[in-house]
Amino acid sequence: MLVILISCDDDSDDGPVTLEAGTLSGGPFTFTVDGIPDMVSGITIDNSNRVGSNSTYVITDDSGNILGLPPSLDAVEGVDFDEAGAGICLIWYLVYEDGLAGLEVGMNTSDFSGDYDLSNSITVTRNGLNAGMLSGGPYNFTVDGIPDMVSSIVLDDSSLNGDAQTYVITDDQKNILGIPPTLEAVEGVDFDGAGVGSCYIYHLTYSTGLGGLAMGGNLDDLTGEFALSNFVVVNRNALDAGAISGGPFTFTVDGTPDMVSGITLDDTNLTGSKQGWVITDDQNNILGLPPTIDAVEGVDFDGAGTGVCLIWHITYEEGLTGLTGGNNVSDLVGFYALSNSITVTREGLDAGAIAGGPFTFTVDGTPDMVSGITLDDTNLTGSKQGWVITDDQNNILGLPPTIDAVEGVDFDGAGTGVCLIWHITYEEGLTGLTGGNNVSDLDGFYALSNSITVTREGLNAGALSGGPFTFTVDGTPDMVSGITLDATGLTGTNQTYVITDDANNILGVPPTLDAVEGVDFDGAGTGVCLIWHLTYEDGLTGLEMGKNVSDFDGFYGLSNPITVTRN
């Protein structure tokens, strides 16, 4: 027992006094926490040698935390220990002197500061309800439409207590699926009907007032006095279609039959009364249902065209619906399982990759040829090769057979626009590969490479700035001034200026800007004139007073016009 010395006044003749709490007798006590009040009785205190001015009883948990301070034995024997829940309480007798600190509910006896003494303690053990111990299982069933029941489950009830008993079946998230009242009822449950997953079987003991025990509830939501046994596991396994190996396979779609080979099925864990094979696309649409591996290895995947196929093994039970070509695997209804899949990739022909360019030419009557084009044929496939030149709408303009022939084409002769150069690979029987057709008209086994762009630009006459100008026709000469030519992108051998009316009829052909700025527009009368810069090559016809710009024939370019309005 704890002994505390009480200090005395300095002028006292008495020596130190030792506090003495005495000895408690009674118990120990053991109760079941079941909602029924549990009180101690028969406790006595031998305090014949008690020393201490003040006294009380103290109830703590087994860590010394103060739960209550009943002032008398009658008060101690009036405490309902059932309300404290499962655990251990200790009952003490305490003597102390004025000034003791820490004697409060919620504090710990180790927090006492002052003069005090505690007696021995009496233990009160508050046991929870005991639901017994289950044995049996675990159980493993296959969900296949055939009833599956557990059997031989045993409940050891040697320590069982509680007012009421039942069994509870939950999923692996503790959601309540069933509440069979007896073991016989448990063993009558068809676990096949629950589908794939795991069930847990518990024994439950509880007292009146239990809340939350209902189908669809969760064990974590139970309220009241109750206890659960250990659980027995019921695993509801899906059908097993085995594991297939082989491949993956990669074929070139070129009109030559392509078959898989060397596929094997590991049927170690195979279940299901019916078996077969399924071939789908990569969206799981069913393309074929070969019954055996031999039938799978007889399928010509070249005939499916480019794309990806998946090969699966399937196991199923009678009554499966949706297993039909054209359906999707997601349409299957019934008991079935699919194995892993083997991929069959059906690639198109590969025309290689071409490099070079892009090319930009000026259409000016001078031949323009491409050069430096190369073909990377690392992955090239196909028995026939060639080159295709199209416009930017994929209309076929030419079919040069070789790179040398491509580099011999004069693109200047095609006029302004855009050409595309392609390499083509194909198999015998291709149709539509003719000048004047479009690439979209090709029919057969073929592939086109990337394209190289050839841009054929017209002559560039630069950009004029200045004006617009507005004059009054009044007999006084009116000349333009301040016109400039930005010749940054100017092309063409010959240059001049052209003055037209607003219908593009040629009124004058001044050769220079000085000559333009020397023209008296007052003399032209009222109307609108346009001033242009013209670039052209030798041989241009139609460049005459009285002609129209639309009469030009040859290689030329016109700038933007500047407007001269004569009011």
LUMLOLO-944923 format. One record per residue (C-alpha): x negated, y negated, z negated; residue in one letter. Coordinates in Angstrom, 3 decimals. Last residue first. Example, Ala and Ser with C-alpha at 12.3 -4.5 7.8 and 13.67 -1.06 7.14 Angstrom:
2
          X          Y          Z   residu
    -13.670      1.060     -7.140        s
    -12.300      4.500     -7.800        a
END
This chain:
567
          X          Y          Z   residu
     14.978    -62.618    109.704        n
     11.856    -60.693    110.811        r
     11.140    -57.847    108.361        t
      7.605    -56.374    108.468        v
      7.424    -52.951    106.791        t
      4.157    -51.117    106.095        i
      4.088    -47.501    107.295        p
      2.522    -44.418    105.607        n
     -0.344    -42.966    107.600        s
      0.059    -41.086    110.866        l
     -1.837    -37.948    111.878        g
     -2.891    -36.557    115.262        y
     -3.694    -33.452    117.289        f
     -1.919    -33.378    120.629        g
      1.394    -34.483    122.128        d
      2.925    -37.766    120.983        f
      6.402    -38.417    122.415        d
      8.001    -38.567    118.954        s
      5.981    -41.704    118.334        v
      8.075    -43.327    121.058        n
      6.753    -44.781    124.308        k
      7.117    -48.427    125.418        g
      3.461    -49.239    124.785        m
      1.394    -46.072    125.082        e
      0.055    -43.238    122.887        l
      2.051    -40.504    124.615        g
     -0.881    -38.141    125.130        t
     -3.625    -37.020    122.680        l
     -6.495    -35.382    124.558        g
     -9.280    -36.428    122.242        d
     -8.353    -36.110    118.574        e
     -6.214    -38.376    116.475        y
     -5.955    -40.791    113.526        t
     -3.188    -43.413    113.429        l
     -2.620    -46.236    110.898        h
      0.922    -47.526    110.902        w
      2.678    -50.925    110.917        i
      6.480    -50.871    111.096        l
      8.535    -53.717    112.600        c
     12.055    -54.743    111.637        v
     14.377    -57.122    113.509        g
     14.579    -60.748    114.632        t
     12.363    -61.947    117.488        g
      9.086    -60.339    118.453        a
      7.341    -63.702    118.861        g
      7.600    -64.411    115.144        d
      5.496    -61.273    114.569        f
      2.363    -63.065    115.830        d
     -0.313    -60.303    115.796        v
     -3.767    -61.398    114.584        g
     -3.547    -59.410    111.329        e
     -3.173    -56.222    113.342        v
     -6.232    -57.159    115.483        a
     -8.269    -57.711    112.339        d
     -7.033    -54.367    111.065        l
     -8.402    -52.753    114.203        t
     -7.326    -51.170    117.514        p
     -3.971    -52.947    117.863        p
     -1.515    -50.560    119.613        v
      1.720    -52.486    120.157        g
      5.495    -52.187    120.399        l
      5.769    -48.356    120.188        i
      9.354    -47.170    119.620        n
      9.541    -45.642    116.105        n
     13.274    -46.476    115.636        a
     12.363    -49.132    113.032        d
     10.210    -50.904    115.642        d
      6.679    -49.758    116.142        t
      3.169    -51.119    115.553        i
      0.306    -48.630    115.889        v
     -3.209    -48.916    114.462        y
     -6.250    -47.021    115.758        t
     -8.637    -44.178    114.906        q
    -10.392    -41.389    116.829        n
    -12.352    -38.345    115.573        t
     -9.934    -37.228    112.851        g
     -9.938    -37.064    109.067        t
     -9.330    -39.618    106.314        l
     -9.110    -38.322    102.748        g
    -10.576    -41.429    101.064        t
     -9.722    -43.812    103.910        a
     -7.670    -46.216    101.786        d
     -6.708    -48.840    104.384        l
     -6.047    -52.448    103.337        t
     -3.507    -55.110    104.442        i
     -4.146    -58.577    102.953        g
     -2.600    -60.474    105.826        s
      0.433    -60.449    108.116        v
      0.947    -63.148    110.752        m
      3.957    -65.388    111.437        d
      3.645    -68.057    114.210        p
      6.265    -70.846    113.940        t
      9.071    -70.583    116.510        g
     11.699    -70.082    113.797        d
     11.954    -66.326    113.217        v
     11.833    -66.211    109.426        t
      9.338    -63.770    107.939        f
      9.401    -60.952    105.386        t
      6.326    -58.772    104.671        f
      6.088    -55.578    102.684        p
      3.305    -56.117    102.081        g
     -0.041    -54.424    101.490        g
     -1.284    -50.866    101.252        s
     -2.068    -48.262    103.904        l
     -3.026    -44.659    103.110        a
     -5.349    -42.385    105.094        g
     -4.680    -40.977    108.566        a
     -5.055    -37.348    107.543        n
     -5.047    -34.732    110.307        l
     -2.764    -31.729    109.655        g
     -3.576    -29.067    107.065        e
     -3.907    -25.344    107.603        r
     -4.051    -23.596    104.206        t
     -5.465    -20.052    104.211        v
     -4.543    -18.146    101.039        t
     -6.046    -14.791    100.104        i
     -3.620    -12.048     99.070        s
     -3.687     -9.305     96.438        n
     -3.664     -5.840     97.929        s
     -0.701     -4.283     99.673        l
      0.521     -0.740     99.128        a
      2.125      1.873    101.362        y
      4.292      4.993    101.472        f
      7.259      4.466    103.775        g
      9.460      1.615    104.941        d
      8.104     -1.870    105.671        l
     10.879     -4.411    106.429        d
     10.100     -6.436    103.279        s
      6.707     -7.236    104.832        v
      8.640     -9.174    107.460        n
      8.660     -8.260    111.140        n
      7.307    -10.517    113.899        g
      4.103     -8.484    114.305        g
      4.740     -4.835    113.503        t
      4.324     -2.630    110.417        l
      8.028     -1.759    110.221        g
      7.574      1.987    109.827        t
      5.136      4.066    107.740        l
      5.151      7.714    108.864        g
      1.547      8.565    108.068        e
      0.414      7.062    104.776        e
     -0.503      3.541    103.827        y
     -3.167      1.081    102.666        t
     -2.888     -2.639    103.385        i
     -5.356     -5.507    102.849        h
     -3.734     -8.934    102.787        w
     -4.427    -12.421    104.298        i
     -1.816    -15.128    103.646        l
     -1.269    -18.077    105.998        c
     -0.054    -21.571    105.064        v
      1.139    -24.370    107.353        g
     -0.175    -26.634    110.140        t
     -0.813    -25.129    113.563        g
     -1.481    -21.435    114.171        a
     -4.285    -22.181    116.644        g
     -6.460    -23.628    113.923        d
     -6.392    -20.200    112.234        f
     -8.753    -18.750    114.841        d
     -9.012    -15.047    113.891        v
    -12.514    -13.527    114.135        g
    -12.949    -13.182    110.371        e
     -9.903    -10.914    110.262        v
    -11.362     -8.795    113.107        a
    -14.616     -8.419    111.192        d
    -12.624     -7.479    108.082        i
    -11.017     -4.691    110.120        t
     -7.773     -3.698    111.896        p
     -6.363     -7.190    112.472        p
     -2.564     -7.036    112.149        l
     -1.128    -10.491    112.918        g
      1.697    -12.939    112.182        l
      3.820    -10.768    109.853        i
      6.511    -12.795    108.087        n
      5.662    -12.839    104.380        n
      7.394    -16.223    103.771        q
      4.004    -17.914    103.238        d
      2.955    -16.801    106.725        d
      1.506    -13.342    107.178        t
     -1.830    -11.766    108.118        i
     -2.116     -8.008    107.551        v
     -5.235     -5.856    107.367        w
     -5.663     -2.090    107.772        g
     -6.103      1.255    106.077        q
     -4.808      4.812    106.468        k
     -5.214      7.876    104.196        s
     -4.201      6.152    100.984        g
     -6.067      5.326     97.792        t
     -8.515      2.563     96.839        l
     -9.547      2.476     93.190        n
    -13.107      1.248     93.758        t
    -12.222     -0.317     97.141        d
    -13.326     -3.868     96.312        d
    -12.843     -5.622     99.675        l
    -14.888     -8.703    100.626        t
    -14.113    -11.931    102.545        i
    -17.200    -14.096    103.206        g
    -15.787    -15.833    106.265        s
    -12.602    -17.502    107.511        v
    -12.389    -18.955    111.014        m
    -11.332    -22.423    112.209        d
    -11.511    -23.260    115.950        p
    -11.475    -27.029    116.686        t
     -8.182    -28.347    118.036        g
     -7.613    -30.577    115.021        d
     -5.714    -28.469    112.483        v
     -7.773    -29.202    109.393        t
     -8.775    -26.145    107.411        f
     -8.467    -25.006    103.781        t
     -9.626    -21.551    102.667        f
     -9.019    -19.799     99.362        p
    -11.446    -18.229     99.744        g
    -12.938    -14.809     99.124        g
    -12.029    -11.653     97.264        a
     -9.921     -8.591     98.097        i
     -8.737     -5.988     95.615        a
     -7.954     -2.376     96.499        g
     -4.943     -1.161     98.432        a
     -3.795      1.200     95.695        d
     -0.982      3.633     96.533        l
      1.801      3.761     93.966        g
      1.352      5.357     90.596        e
      3.501      8.099     89.103        r
      2.676      8.397     85.421        t
      3.768     11.657     83.749        v
      3.871     11.314     79.968        t
      4.348     14.262     77.619        i
      6.989     13.876     74.903        s
      7.200     14.906     71.260        n
      9.938     17.427     70.621        s
     13.634     16.639     70.764        l
     16.200     17.758     68.225        a
     19.848     18.736     68.457        y
     23.134     19.033     66.529        f
     25.919     17.159     68.263        g
     26.332     14.065     70.417        v
     23.799     13.143     73.109        l
     24.496      9.743     74.698        d
     21.252      8.229     73.307        s
     19.352     10.692     75.516        v
     20.810      8.769     78.444        n
     23.164     10.284     81.000        n
     22.343     10.651     84.698        g
     21.603     14.358     84.422        g
     23.719     15.942     81.694        t
     23.187     16.761     78.011        l
     25.999     14.498     76.855        g
     27.671     17.026     74.570        t
     26.239     19.560     72.077        l
     28.899     22.093     71.065        g
     26.631     25.091     70.456        e
     23.421     24.109     68.712        e
     20.315     22.389     69.965        y
     16.602     22.564     70.713        t
     14.988     20.271     73.274        i
     11.479     20.211     74.761        h
     10.520     16.865     76.291        w
      8.820     15.626     79.527        i
      8.670     11.856     80.048        l
      8.521     10.238     83.489        c
      6.893      6.917     84.399        v
      7.223      4.875     87.591        g
      6.521      5.195     91.327        t
      8.704      7.479     93.407        g
     10.629     10.453     92.024        a
      9.636     12.683     94.964        g
      6.011     12.676     93.875        d
      7.092     14.328     90.619        f
      7.684     17.664     92.385        d
      9.108     19.921     89.619        v
      7.810     23.496     89.589        g
      5.843     23.078     86.355        e
      9.079     22.202     84.555        v
     10.742     25.337     85.978        a
      7.873     27.480     84.698        d
      8.190     25.750     81.308        i
     11.834     26.844     81.233        t
     15.417     25.535     81.655        p
     14.629     22.476     83.795        p
     17.026     19.665     82.856        l
     16.368     16.671     85.155        g
     16.460     12.879     85.417        l
     17.926     12.005     81.992        i
     17.645      8.295     81.212        n
     15.241      7.892     78.299        n
     14.154      4.355     79.319        q
     10.700      5.693     80.303        d
     12.371      8.085     82.756        d
     13.627     11.407     81.507        t
     12.799     15.115     81.942        i
     14.488     17.516     79.510        v
     13.582     21.090     78.657        w
     15.677     23.832     77.052        g
     16.471     25.754     73.887        q
     19.551     27.083     72.078        k
     19.921     28.639     68.602        s
     17.997     25.984     66.739        g
     14.715     26.009     64.823        t
     11.070     25.878     65.912        l
      8.512     25.618     63.137        n
      5.786     27.694     64.808        t
      7.144     26.979     68.318        d
      3.973     25.379     69.715        d
      4.944     24.806     73.375        l
      2.308     24.685     76.139        t
      1.923     22.633     79.341        i
     -1.004     23.727     81.558        g
      0.430     22.419     84.812        s
      2.177     19.368     86.269        v
      3.234     19.212     89.921        m
      2.574     16.569     92.623        d
      3.872     17.126     96.194        p
      2.212     14.883     98.862        t
      4.340     11.978    100.104        g
      1.948      9.367     98.733        d
      3.030      8.707     95.158        v
     -0.302      8.968     93.354        t
     -0.258     11.120     90.225        f
     -1.235     10.665     86.569        t
     -0.593     13.370     83.969        f
     -0.850     13.149     80.188        p
     -1.348     16.036     80.054        g
     -0.667     19.064     77.912        g
      0.858     19.710     74.520        s
      4.370     20.385     73.225        i
      5.414     20.483     69.574        a
      8.438     22.352     68.239        g
     12.071     21.385     68.714        a
     12.780     21.220     64.972        d
     16.403     20.828     63.858        l
     16.793     18.182     61.182        a
     15.963     18.874     57.565        n
     18.302     18.496     54.610        r
     16.042     18.626     51.562        n
     17.826     19.444     48.293        v
     15.811     18.417     45.236        v
     16.734     19.365     41.652        v
     16.743     16.471     39.184        f
     15.527     16.034     35.604        n
     18.389     15.476     33.207        s
     20.237     12.215     32.922        l
     21.294     10.517     29.697        a
     24.223      8.335     28.755        f
     25.493      5.637     26.389        e
     26.994      2.754     28.315        g
     26.397      1.208     31.716        t
     25.568      2.983     34.970        l
     24.465      0.584     37.757        d
     21.002      2.126     38.233        d
     22.695      5.445     38.999        l
     24.295      3.820     42.038        n
     27.947      3.630     42.996        g
     29.476      5.006     46.195        g
     31.387      7.692     44.333        m
     31.927      6.511     40.751        a
     30.150      6.535     37.380        l
     29.718      2.783     36.971        g
     30.838      2.502     33.342        g
     30.486      4.918     30.384        l
     33.047      4.072     27.671        g
     33.131      7.424     25.916        t
     29.690      8.969     25.586        s
     27.450     10.540     28.215        y
     25.660     13.627     29.460        t
     24.626     13.917     33.093        l
     23.065     16.889     34.927        h
     21.302     15.785     38.094        y
     21.205     17.058     41.722        i
     19.113     14.984     44.161        y
     19.822     14.920     47.900        c
     17.313     14.398     50.711        s
     17.897     13.433     54.347        g
     19.526     14.728     57.562        v
     23.293     15.069     57.602        g
     25.564     15.230     54.564        a
     27.704     17.997     56.075        g
     24.850     20.494     55.830        d
     24.895     20.010     52.059        f
     28.132     22.010     51.714        d
     28.987     21.745     47.966        v
     30.264     24.937     46.336        g
     27.119     25.422     44.225        e
     27.745     22.072     42.576        v
     31.347     23.063     41.790        a
     30.151     26.274     40.156        e
     27.619     24.238     38.194        l
     30.483     22.149     36.862        t
     32.102     18.696     37.157        p
     30.954     17.885     40.712        p
     30.326     14.126     40.950        i
     29.369     13.388     44.585        g
     27.405     11.028     46.804        l
     26.135      8.588     44.155        i
     23.421      6.294     45.539        n
     20.163      7.034     43.708        k
     18.012      5.946     46.692        q
     17.006      9.561     47.457        d
     20.691     10.462     47.869        d
     22.777     11.332     44.835        t
     24.586     14.348     43.363        i
     25.876     14.043     39.785        v
     26.824     16.843     37.406        y
     29.123     16.450     34.407        t
     29.169     16.355     30.613        q
     31.027     14.493     27.875        a
     30.528     13.811     24.157        d
     26.731     13.914     24.137        g
     24.058     16.431     23.148        n
     21.942     19.053     24.896        l
     18.773     20.287     23.218        s
     19.248     23.990     24.006        s
     21.196     23.124     27.155        d
     18.825     24.727     29.700        d
     20.866     24.352     32.902        l
     20.275     26.939     35.655        v
     20.615     26.564     39.443        i
     20.832     29.989     41.078        s
     22.537     28.776     44.259        s
     22.574     25.872     46.714        v
     24.987     25.776     49.638        m
     24.369     25.223     53.385        d
     27.322     25.358     55.828        p
     26.305     25.844     59.515        i
     26.530     22.718     61.685        g
     22.787     22.611     62.304        d
     21.273     20.528     59.509        v
     18.441     22.832     58.471        t
     18.167     23.484     54.748        f
     15.335     23.276     52.231        n
     16.084     23.773     48.538        y
     13.748     22.886     45.682        p
     15.098     24.866     44.055        g
     16.179     25.837     40.592        g
     15.791     24.530     37.061        s
     17.725     21.851     35.202        l
     16.818     20.604     31.711        m
     19.223     19.233     29.088        g
     21.181     16.006     29.218        a
     19.756     14.637     25.967        n
     21.257     11.474     24.489        l
     18.707      9.077     23.119        g
     16.927      9.649     19.817        n
     16.872      7.023     17.093        r
     14.217      7.989     14.555        t
     14.486      6.222     11.184        v
     11.233      6.393      9.223        t
     10.960      5.336      5.567        i
      8.080      2.995      4.735        s
      5.706      2.727      1.740        n
      6.088     -0.463     -0.218        s
      4.954     -3.857      0.992        l
      3.157     -6.420     -1.208        d
      3.104    -10.192     -1.019        y
      1.119    -13.393     -1.680        d
      0.809    -15.643      1.351        g
      0.548    -15.353      5.125        s
      2.577    -12.695      6.888        f
      1.890    -12.515     10.678        d
      0.855     -8.834     10.499        s
      4.427     -8.124      9.420        t
      5.468     -9.276     12.891        n
      7.883    -12.120     13.673        m
     11.194    -11.708     15.517        g
     13.267    -11.841     12.328        v
     11.411    -14.068      9.853        e
      9.032    -13.599      6.920        l
      6.082    -15.285      8.613        g
      5.055    -17.528      5.694        a
      5.170    -16.616      1.958        l
      5.359    -19.857     -0.071        g
      7.059    -18.431     -3.138        d
      5.711    -15.089     -4.203        e
      6.354    -11.720     -2.646        y
      7.845     -8.267     -3.031        v
      8.817     -6.206      0.015        l
     10.623     -2.860      0.365        y
     10.196     -1.230      3.769        w
     12.430      0.564      6.351        i
     10.754      1.633      9.638        l
     12.659      1.957     12.925        c
     11.854      4.277     15.834        i
     13.279      4.278     19.396        g
     16.530      4.782     21.293        a
     19.059      1.982     21.067        g
     19.256     -0.559     18.266        a
     23.059     -0.276     18.123        e
     22.852      3.292     16.815        d
     20.956      2.003     13.762        f
     24.162      0.554     12.268        d
     22.920     -1.248      9.087        v
     25.216     -0.883      6.039        g
     22.752      1.331      4.152        e
     20.201     -1.488      4.264        v
     22.804     -3.969      2.959        a
     23.613     -1.647      0.066        d
     19.891     -1.319     -0.603        l
     19.651     -5.093     -0.883        s
     18.513     -8.266      0.906        p
     18.679     -6.857      4.450        p
     15.878     -8.525      6.467        l
     16.199     -7.296     10.084        g
     14.271     -6.471     13.271        l
     10.756     -7.526     12.193        i
      8.060     -6.340     14.624        n
      5.731     -3.930     12.841        g
      4.862     -1.840     15.902        s
      7.096      1.086     14.901        d
     10.101     -1.224     14.807        d
     10.764     -3.189     11.659        t
     13.358     -3.280      8.838        i
     12.428     -5.323      5.763        v
     14.074     -5.123      2.319        y
     13.864     -8.061     -0.092        t
     12.001     -9.220     -3.184        s
     10.912    -12.375     -5.026        n
      8.873    -13.011     -8.229        s
      6.487    -10.107     -7.858        g
      5.288     -7.128     -9.923        v
      7.259     -3.907     -9.845        r
      6.050     -1.109    -12.081        n
      9.489      0.426    -12.535        s
     10.133     -0.242     -8.903        n
     11.164      3.249     -7.845        d
     13.422      2.494     -4.888        i
     16.110      4.860     -3.723        t
     17.550      5.759     -0.278        i
     20.489      8.152     -0.304        g
     22.079      6.822      2.847        s
     21.162      5.759      6.387        v
     23.797      4.592      8.847        m
     24.597      5.739     12.432        d
     27.589      4.177     14.240        p
     28.833      6.223     17.264        i
     27.824      4.775     20.665        g
     25.645      7.788     21.497        d
     22.177      6.997     20.174        v
     21.412     10.252     18.388        t
     20.103      9.924     14.819        f
     17.099     11.159     12.837        t
     16.426      9.999      9.267        f
     13.299     10.492      7.144        p
     14.888     10.273      4.712        g
     14.805      9.101      1.123        g
     12.356      7.603     -1.338        s
     10.801      4.125     -1.526        l
      7.896      3.381     -3.886        t
      7.037      0.211     -5.843        g
      6.394     -3.285     -4.506        a
      3.401     -4.183     -6.769        e
      1.758     -7.635     -6.767        l
     -1.655     -7.794     -8.503        t
     -2.138    -10.717    -10.996        v
     -5.541    -12.478    -11.326        p
     -6.709    -13.252    -14.911        g
     -4.805    -15.341    -17.524        d
     -6.560    -18.185    -19.459        d
     -5.158    -20.784    -17.156        s
     -7.006    -24.135    -16.694        d
     -7.986    -23.393    -13.028        d
     -4.421    -22.510    -12.168        d
     -4.005    -18.933    -10.896        c
     -4.338    -17.289     -7.466        s
     -2.173    -14.270     -6.664        i
     -4.125    -11.276     -5.313        l
     -2.493     -9.324     -2.469        i
     -2.337     -5.490     -2.329        v
     -1.076     -3.590      0.690        l
      0.000      0.000      0.000        m
END
